[in-house]
């Protein structure tokens, strides 16, 4: 049975709250003090919950135009275009409580009380679905943006009207200034805006140096790195039948080379991730293509120009370098015939 549209006369009018000196609430700083304060009008309590729990995906204005939504499939619901007769209050209460399978909409029953869920659902229905209001605006004087319009030249990059990876020669002088302003002042919250070239969805890269006491030579990597994307690259191959020369090469590699290349030889360990260009992945067929014993020996002896690979000929003997080459050939990738 369809839910009747609410009587417009009974709908909460926030302008009355403004006349009485009450705020149209901004985001996080008011939650949960407002949401839990029963002396505050129910509508404003619902707004406080929405502005803290829901805006990130559904946007302050309920239209789901957010940075987060660009990465989600299916997209978050646009409440401003949702029919309140088809999307009933009962259904919304159920979804907020239990979540929605195969979407990013999670259950909130562990975070919100039944009363709070009803408050936020009622706010969404009235503010967006019935009245088509814009709710809170973030860039206001109350939030520290006394003159947001002074950033107007950056707006096309924030809204996605102009991709941020547009070639500089294709931008006007004003647009170039706007892009510079966006990248210096707006990107922290608006992220990349819109781009033409999506690039890789995820590239693991270390953003801090290891904590004191970290050692890539540990038998078991420390708990933090082991739980990270880098930990698995600091686990050496288990080979039980190494020759005497290969065993010598294993010790040399793990003591001297694993710091940059990782114990697994991939160069994708924590330290290696800081280097540009990245260390050679000794397990990658593409990077090891054409690698012969003599070529690898020369790279170890003389280093590699324009990389962080140093020369080892003054540190290791020819016999030790030969042992390293034998170990790499056995453990990581078979070298090609001369």
Legacy VTK file of the C-alpha trace (Angstrom):
# vtk DataFile Version 3.0
C-alpha trace
ASCII
DATASET POLYDATA
POINTS 338 float
0.000 0.000 0.000
1.441 3.362 -1.025
2.371 5.894 1.599
0.443 9.188 1.291
2.402 12.343 0.616
2.866 14.324 3.803
0.598 17.320 4.291
2.656 20.315 3.184
1.167 22.402 6.007
2.695 20.094 8.609
6.176 20.061 7.087
8.924 21.570 9.199
10.055 24.966 7.946
13.677 25.653 8.939
13.148 29.369 8.344
11.233 29.455 11.638
14.268 28.018 13.376
16.396 30.766 11.838
13.955 33.451 12.988
14.286 32.154 16.541
18.062 32.439 16.281
18.711 28.733 15.835
21.330 27.498 13.383
20.925 25.546 10.204
23.522 23.072 11.315
26.801 22.519 9.588
28.595 19.211 9.693
30.622 17.258 12.202
31.205 19.626 15.078
27.528 19.561 16.119
27.208 15.792 16.245
26.369 13.995 18.500
25.607 16.827 20.934
22.703 18.033 18.790
21.434 14.605 17.742
21.159 13.484 21.354
19.681 16.725 22.686
15.920 16.252 22.946
15.384 19.987 23.472
16.486 20.570 19.863
13.699 20.226 17.260
13.496 16.716 15.854
14.096 18.011 12.337
17.419 19.597 13.334
18.448 16.443 15.167
17.815 14.510 11.962
19.834 17.077 10.025
22.773 16.702 12.418
22.744 12.919 11.964
22.523 13.226 8.168
25.337 15.793 8.012
27.599 13.489 10.000
26.658 10.007 8.805
25.242 10.368 5.296
26.695 13.364 3.499
29.926 11.656 2.405
28.111 9.510 -0.175
24.734 11.237 -0.545
26.077 14.857 -0.378
24.903 17.693 1.826
22.204 18.452 -0.738
21.012 14.839 -1.033
21.814 14.603 -4.749
24.734 12.152 -4.350
27.084 14.444 -6.253
30.164 13.599 -4.204
33.729 12.488 -4.775
32.942 9.181 -3.090
30.061 8.473 -5.459
32.389 8.605 -8.469
34.050 5.423 -7.199
30.844 3.528 -6.348
28.825 1.200 -8.560
25.893 1.288 -8.206
25.831 4.969 -7.311
24.353 6.175 -4.009
20.679 7.159 -4.186
19.806 10.680 -5.301
17.107 11.608 -2.792
16.111 14.765 -4.661
14.848 12.712 -7.593
13.344 9.906 -5.496
9.545 9.595 -5.471
8.310 9.499 -1.843
5.335 7.397 -2.931
7.573 4.679 -4.378
10.356 4.898 -1.805
8.287 4.554 1.346
9.342 5.563 4.822
9.099 1.938 5.943
11.481 0.839 3.198
13.955 3.591 4.076
13.891 2.659 7.752
14.645 -0.933 6.755
17.555 0.001 4.473
19.172 2.369 6.983
18.836 -0.278 9.685
19.927 -3.330 7.695
21.815 -1.940 4.707
21.255 -2.840 1.067
22.922 -5.927 -0.463
25.283 -5.463 -3.421
25.678 -1.729 -2.749
27.898 0.452 -0.576
24.923 1.164 1.697
25.806 -0.475 4.985
23.746 -1.225 8.079
23.625 1.557 10.662
21.842 -0.317 13.413
25.128 -0.616 15.319
25.715 3.140 15.113
22.260 4.685 15.373
19.370 4.002 17.722
15.935 3.256 16.235
14.899 6.783 17.213
17.903 8.309 15.437
17.222 6.251 12.324
13.656 7.543 12.242
14.883 11.111 12.763
17.305 10.987 9.842
14.848 9.233 7.530
12.185 11.825 8.274
14.685 14.605 7.616
15.694 13.090 4.260
12.068 12.702 3.193
11.099 16.254 4.037
14.277 18.127 3.142
15.102 16.422 -0.141
12.271 14.252 -1.414
9.333 16.549 -0.647
10.721 20.084 -0.358
13.793 19.774 -2.638
15.822 21.967 -0.276
19.601 22.098 -0.343
20.151 21.484 3.390
23.504 22.717 4.646
25.964 24.565 2.490
29.517 23.831 3.502
31.247 26.907 2.104
29.602 29.448 4.400
30.906 32.222 6.605
29.962 30.158 9.665
32.255 27.385 8.434
35.126 29.778 7.800
34.403 30.664 4.164
33.631 34.383 4.447
34.097 34.995 0.716
33.925 31.703 -1.136
33.296 33.453 -4.456
36.878 34.633 -4.534
37.765 31.068 -5.529
35.381 31.136 -8.514
38.069 30.496 -11.116
38.673 27.094 -9.464
34.994 26.089 -9.457
35.016 24.410 -12.930
37.670 21.984 -11.676
35.838 21.263 -8.415
32.534 20.557 -10.187
34.136 18.443 -12.912
33.249 20.860 -15.699
36.919 20.888 -16.686
39.036 17.741 -16.065
42.051 18.409 -13.873
44.333 16.491 -16.257
43.494 18.740 -19.213
46.685 19.666 -21.060
47.878 23.114 -20.050
48.044 24.292 -23.663
44.311 23.580 -23.987
43.434 25.908 -21.102
42.979 29.655 -21.176
45.159 31.845 -18.983
42.318 32.161 -16.460
41.692 28.412 -16.493
45.371 27.733 -15.853
45.202 30.067 -12.874
42.033 28.287 -11.730
43.687 24.881 -11.988
46.686 26.128 -10.001
44.361 27.491 -7.320
42.383 24.238 -7.245
45.502 22.106 -6.868
46.893 24.345 -4.106
43.741 25.108 -2.104
40.829 22.824 -3.016
42.263 19.425 -3.876
42.566 18.306 -0.244
38.767 17.936 -0.028
37.700 17.776 -3.670
40.461 15.312 -4.522
41.105 15.083 -8.257
37.734 16.501 -9.350
37.185 14.877 -12.747
39.906 13.373 -14.930
39.976 12.083 -18.493
42.591 9.410 -17.732
41.462 7.328 -14.760
44.827 5.587 -14.409
45.259 2.693 -12.014
42.544 2.331 -9.384
45.051 1.465 -6.668
48.817 1.792 -6.532
50.402 0.760 -3.209
53.037 3.258 -2.138
54.616 3.881 1.222
53.795 7.262 2.734
55.967 7.107 5.854
59.282 5.653 6.857
59.357 2.482 8.978
59.172 2.965 12.723
62.195 2.502 14.968
63.238 -1.107 15.321
61.960 -2.188 11.885
64.257 -4.559 10.043
63.740 -6.194 6.670
66.014 -8.983 7.914
63.567 -10.105 10.607
62.442 -13.718 10.307
58.887 -12.454 10.749
58.191 -8.888 9.534
56.802 -6.597 12.207
53.057 -6.694 12.793
52.235 -3.458 11.002
54.113 -4.161 7.785
52.918 -7.757 7.747
49.332 -6.511 7.822
50.035 -4.033 5.028
50.389 -4.410 1.282
54.174 -4.338 1.729
54.565 -7.182 4.207
54.261 -10.031 1.721
57.188 -8.629 -0.269
59.489 -9.128 2.724
59.074 -12.907 2.857
61.888 -14.772 1.144
61.282 -17.784 -1.142
61.529 -21.136 0.614
63.912 -23.339 -1.389
65.180 -26.474 0.320
67.768 -27.723 -2.180
69.978 -24.702 -2.853
73.505 -25.453 -3.997
76.398 -24.154 -1.910
76.861 -21.229 -4.324
73.110 -20.443 -4.360
72.944 -20.578 -0.558
75.813 -18.081 -0.389
73.924 -15.889 -2.863
70.754 -16.145 -0.770
72.542 -14.804 2.317
74.173 -12.014 0.313
70.878 -11.041 -1.295
68.888 -11.005 1.951
71.654 -9.075 3.747
72.522 -6.557 1.037
69.875 -6.444 -1.715
66.564 -7.071 0.066
66.590 -3.605 1.617
65.538 -2.171 -1.765
64.374 -5.208 -3.750
62.484 -6.843 -0.882
63.130 -10.329 0.416
60.757 -11.588 -2.293
62.739 -9.807 -5.015
59.794 -7.744 -6.241
60.978 -4.263 -5.243
57.475 -3.628 -3.878
58.489 -3.707 -0.237
58.207 -0.712 2.059
61.645 0.798 1.411
61.561 0.009 -2.305
58.298 1.912 -2.647
60.083 5.160 -1.784
62.561 4.881 -4.648
62.051 6.461 -8.051
62.272 4.721 -10.376
61.179 1.679 -8.404
63.745 -1.110 -7.977
63.672 -3.803 -10.644
61.119 -6.531 -9.968
63.331 -9.580 -10.318
60.261 -11.823 -10.641
58.567 -9.902 -13.463
58.952 -11.483 -16.931
58.689 -8.081 -18.627
61.371 -6.451 -16.477
63.624 -9.512 -16.700
63.234 -9.930 -20.463
66.642 -10.337 -22.100
68.402 -10.616 -18.748
71.434 -12.853 -19.084
74.029 -13.832 -16.515
76.620 -11.432 -17.967
74.152 -8.523 -18.169
73.032 -9.015 -14.555
76.642 -9.342 -13.408
77.522 -6.026 -15.078
74.489 -4.292 -13.493
75.562 -5.475 -10.043
79.197 -4.554 -10.619
78.689 -1.107 -12.171
75.237 -0.100 -10.991
72.481 1.261 -13.246
72.579 4.889 -14.404
69.628 7.133 -13.422
68.421 4.688 -10.775
69.202 4.052 -7.110
71.097 0.852 -8.037
74.704 1.420 -6.857
77.882 -0.256 -8.033
78.921 -3.223 -5.880
82.261 -4.136 -7.468
84.190 -2.394 -4.680
82.088 -4.085 -1.993
81.634 -7.665 -3.233
84.173 -10.023 -4.744
83.605 -11.513 -8.217
82.817 -14.833 -6.509
80.158 -13.201 -4.318
78.568 -11.439 -7.299
78.516 -14.773 -9.160
76.755 -16.324 -6.155
74.158 -13.514 -6.200
73.505 -14.074 -9.907
73.107 -17.827 -9.309
70.594 -17.204 -6.501
68.531 -14.708 -8.515
68.469 -17.185 -11.416
67.205 -19.929 -9.109
64.889 -18.048 -6.741
63.273 -15.291 -8.777
63.454 -15.667 -12.557
65.446 -17.980 -14.863
68.077 -15.994 -16.760
68.279 -16.294 -20.507
71.069 -18.153 -22.267
73.985 -16.008 -23.474
LINES 1 339
338 0 1 2 3 4 5 6 7 8 9 10 11 12 13 14 15 16 17 18 19 20 21 22 23 24 25 26 27 28 29 30 31 32 33 34 35 36 37 38 39 40 41 42 43 44 45 46 47 48 49 50 51 52 53 54 55 56 57 58 59 60 61 62 63 64 65 66 67 68 69 70 71 72 73 74 75 76 77 78 79 80 81 82 83 84 85 86 87 88 89 90 91 92 93 94 95 96 97 98 99 100 101 102 103 104 105 106 107 108 109 110 111 112 113 114 115 116 117 118 119 120 121 122 123 124 125 126 127 128 129 130 131 132 133 134 135 136 137 138 139 140 141 142 143 144 145 146 147 148 149 150 151 152 153 154 155 156 157 158 159 160 161 162 163 164 165 166 167 168 169 170 171 172 173 174 175 176 177 178 179 180 181 182 183 184 185 186 187 188 189 190 191 192 193 194 195 196 197 198 199 200 201 202 203 204 205 206 207 208 209 210 211 212 213 214 215 216 217 218 219 220 221 222 223 224 225 226 227 228 229 230 231 232 233 234 235 236 237 238 239 240 241 242 243 244 245 246 247 248 249 250 251 252 253 254 255 256 257 258 259 260 261 262 263 264 265 266 267 268 269 270 271 272 273 274 275 276 277 278 279 280 281 282 283 284 285 286 287 288 289 290 291 292 293 294 295 296 297 298 299 300 301 302 303 304 305 306 307 308 309 310 311 312 313 314 315 316 317 318 319 320 321 322 323 324 325 326 327 328 329 330 331 332 333 334 335 336 337
